[in-house]
Amino acid sequence: MSQAMESAPPVVCPRCRSTTTEVRSTSPVKGVWTVFGCATCFYAWRSTEPEENRNPDNYPAVFRLKPEDLANLPVAPSIPPRRPPTGSS
Amino acid sequence: MRAYQDLREFLSVLEQQRQLLRITETVNLEPDLAAAACALTQIGETSPAIHFGNIAGYTNAQVVMNVHGSWPNHALALGMDRDAPLRDQFFEFVRRYRQYPGELERVARAPWQEVVVDKDVNLFDLLPLFRINRGDGGYFLDKACVVSRDPDDWDNDNIENVGVYRLQVKGRNRIGIQTVPQHDIAIHLTHAEERGEDLPVAIALGNEPIITLAGATPMLYDQLEYKMAAVMQGKPYRVVKTAKGLDVPWGSEYVLEGRVLGGQREPEGPFGEFPGYYSGCHKYPVIEIDRVSHRKDPIYDATYVGRPWTELDWLQAMTTSVPIFVQLSTTFPEVVAVNALYTHGLVIIVATKTRFGGFAKAVGMGVLTTPHGLGYAKIVIVVDADVDPFDLKQVMWAMSVKVNPAGDIIILPNLSENLLDPACQPGGMVSKMIIDATTPIAPDIRGDYGQELDTPQGTDTWRHKLGALMKDLHK
């Protein structure tokens, strides 16, 4: 099957190698491209993009993520504490 | 001055002025669109906008890029002559800015209500999304206006906010939003989260050129971008209210309505950002989209972001320089012009009269305390009033001869900074520098500044005469 005709999600995400890959969209003109996404790291890619964006083995090392590191990313803006209910002292 | 009712009208003017290129050959979403827009930024400072009407996989999608990306396009956005010099664009922008506030024109219906999708929203199907830079973590909306209100003062129009924030489409109806703490929407979100609520937002995409400029302007918290756009275009700004009560431009191509989910943060990024570096990944707020409306045959507007200069630098040129100038001159009427063109004002050049020794350094510190200075303005160069801050040859002359590093460089440690500045240590903190490149005056008696060279008598007359003759030479 050619890359343009890929329609099933790849086994792993090119960026974080999770197996939570999904089809996000297919081209309105049938069979031109498919967009995939990862439900773990939210990476998205199209079947017609250059190899480095589609293939986990060719995905640039500098942009790779590990699923276990996602929880420790810096938070911005920080979440403020809830205000006390009106009328409380 | 001119009021464009929508993006389509502005594109037709760009086309008449030969500032729009239509690409009719079939192009791929990646990497063609970003590559073409990047190439335009390399061609020069008079590049046209670019329209793609034949995109692989679509029958009728349209994408425009580089709409603001040159001095002629910027001048035409302001309704000025396409050849208006940079300095004239600055002073005209200042003149209009000082007329704030203008009026809103509220109407009930808008063309973007023609097509409505409020079930099974899938943004990947509804928008011709594409990757800008190869390391981007996905597909971003990078030129949309995000509208929000303050939940603590919901009906106060003046603190409604229209801002251009980067938005990552992360799921079918899920968008990540970058709300830098220095930006107004971060205040709205904080208030919503303190109340334990979601924050309603409307995302307007594909707009006439003025509201995008206003949305990119660091105005005061109680100044409304629509009222600024009204004075910029010389006509009340036409808006339509959403069901939630948010004002949206009448002329938008797409409108996405949803909620920033209170108390939630999710991985976002990276995205190639304005400093010319990827942003890295953070946990940012998340928007859930409930409804998408759009015009028939909508036009999708996007910006290429790369190592400066790109379209972003025109979007952030006068919109950064002018508010700093206006805010600074309330304290220091001696200031004559501000150039914040470089990397969203990480470097700022101020031209000012000086009243006594040390005055220029106080002006430099004033820049750091403007709203924009709190998150940018890392290096401030202060020059004399007779040095044109927009002419870098003159600025470099002033730096060459008027600076003695022993007394003219001030470094202020650990000030607040936009976390996208890669020099921050830690993120959000940086040291800042003021370079006093003005001539020392009493009681600052440093240096040996005698008589400065001036021009021979009659130079101005000869310049006009020779300019006309040179024009004839090129006929």
Interface residues (C-beta under 8 A of the other chain):
Chain A: R15 R24 S25 S27 P28 V29 V32 W33 V35 G37 A39 C41 F42 Y43 A44 W45 R46 T48 E49 P50 E52 N53 P60 V62 F63 L65 L70 L73 P74 V75 A76 P77 I79 P80 P81 R82 R83
Chain B: N28 L29 E30 P31 A56 G57 Y58 T59 A61 N122 F124 D125 L129 F130 R131 R134 G135 G137 G138 Y139 Q168 V169 K170 G171 R172 G176 T179 V180 P181 A186 L189 T190 E193 E194 R195 G196 G263 R265 E266 P267 E268 P270 Y278 C281 H282 K283 Y284 P285 L419 G427
